[in-house]
Each structure stands twice: as C-alpha cells, then as structure tokens.
Amino acid sequence: MERLGAFIADPQAVVDLRRYFGIGVPPGGMPFTGSRFEHLAGGGDGPEVADRITAEDLVAVQTLSVTVTLVRNSCVNWRVCS
C-alpha cells in the first residue's frame, strides 16, 4: 500500500493519466486505443450481457494490448470454473 501511495502522489501520475485518457490532447491528437475500452459496444453492464464473456469483451480487452488465449477445459459455465 505504501508503494501505491507513493505512485499516486507522484506528479507524473497525473500527467500520464491525462495523456492516456486524452484529456487536453491537442486537436487532431489521439488518446491511447484502450482509454475508452469500457464503452465498447455499450459497455458490459447491461442485463443481457452481465456475467457473460462476449466477443465485445474480448475486443475491449485486446484494445489494452492484452492477448486473449482460448483454453479448452471441461467447464461449461465460467462462473463455476473461476
């Protein structure tokens, strides 16, 4: 927790977050691709997609430069497996 506090208190953290989310980006500038991942396809809060992994979830995660790998197992319902 102490390390987190030091990180948050660092003035560079504010600069980095503003840049990541595109706050104050000059005209024509672009925020990072993952800065709005939670809004892709309307977000994942809707009752029809809550507690489910959808194709949109996989795309959203990949905008954060995370590679999603399919792993086969005997689980039918991911909530049971986790």
C-alpha positions as CSV (number, residue, x, y, z in Angstrom):
1,M,0.0,0.0,0.0
2,E,2.9,2.3,0.7
3,R,4.2,1.9,-2.8
4,L,0.8,2.7,-4.3
5,G,0.6,5.9,-2.2
6,A,4.0,7.0,-3.5
7,F,2.9,6.2,-7.1
8,I,-0.3,8.2,-6.8
9,A,1.4,11.1,-5.1
10,D,4.0,11.4,-8.0
11,P,3.1,14.4,-10.1
12,Q,4.0,12.4,-13.2
13,A,1.0,10.1,-12.5
14,V,-1.5,13.0,-13.3
15,V,0.4,13.8,-16.5
16,D,0.4,10.1,-17.6
17,L,-3.3,9.6,-16.8
18,R,-4.3,12.8,-18.6
19,R,-2.3,11.7,-21.6
20,Y,-3.7,8.2,-21.5
21,F,-7.4,9.3,-21.4
22,G,-6.8,12.1,-24.0
23,I,-7.5,15.0,-21.6
24,G,-6.0,18.1,-23.1
25,V,-4.9,16.3,-26.3
26,P,-4.4,18.9,-29.0
27,P,-6.7,19.0,-32.0
28,G,-6.0,16.0,-34.2
29,G,-4.3,14.2,-31.4
30,M,-5.5,10.7,-30.3
31,P,-5.8,9.2,-26.9
32,F,-4.5,5.7,-26.4
33,T,-6.6,2.9,-28.0
34,G,-7.6,1.4,-24.7
35,S,-8.6,4.6,-23.0
36,R,-12.3,4.0,-23.6
37,F,-12.4,0.2,-23.7
38,E,-15.3,0.1,-21.2
39,H,-17.6,1.9,-23.6
40,L,-17.1,-0.6,-26.5
41,A,-20.5,-2.0,-27.7
42,G,-22.3,0.0,-25.0
43,G,-20.3,-1.4,-22.1
44,G,-20.8,-4.7,-20.2
45,D,-23.3,-3.6,-17.6
46,G,-26.5,-4.4,-19.5
47,P,-28.6,-7.3,-18.1
48,E,-28.3,-9.2,-21.4
49,V,-24.5,-9.4,-21.1
50,A,-23.8,-9.1,-17.4
51,D,-21.8,-12.0,-16.0
52,R,-21.0,-13.3,-19.5
53,I,-17.9,-13.1,-21.7
54,T,-18.9,-11.8,-25.1
55,A,-17.0,-11.2,-28.3
56,E,-17.1,-7.4,-27.5
57,D,-15.4,-8.2,-24.1
58,L,-12.5,-9.9,-25.9
59,V,-12.1,-7.0,-28.4
60,A,-12.2,-4.5,-25.5
61,V,-9.5,-6.3,-23.6
62,Q,-7.4,-6.5,-26.7
63,T,-7.5,-2.7,-27.0
64,L,-5.5,-2.7,-23.8
65,S,-2.8,-4.7,-25.6
66,V,-3.7,-7.9,-23.8
67,T,-3.7,-11.1,-25.9
68,V,-6.6,-13.4,-25.0
69,T,-5.9,-17.1,-25.5
70,L,-8.6,-19.7,-25.6
71,V,-8.1,-22.6,-23.2
72,R,-10.2,-25.7,-23.5
73,N,-11.4,-27.4,-20.4
74,S,-14.4,-29.2,-19.1
75,C,-16.1,-26.2,-17.6
76,V,-19.5,-25.3,-19.1
77,N,-20.2,-22.2,-17.1
78,W,-17.2,-19.8,-16.5
79,R,-18.7,-18.7,-13.2
80,V,-18.5,-22.3,-11.9
81,C,-14.9,-22.5,-13.1
82,S,-13.5,-19.4,-11.5
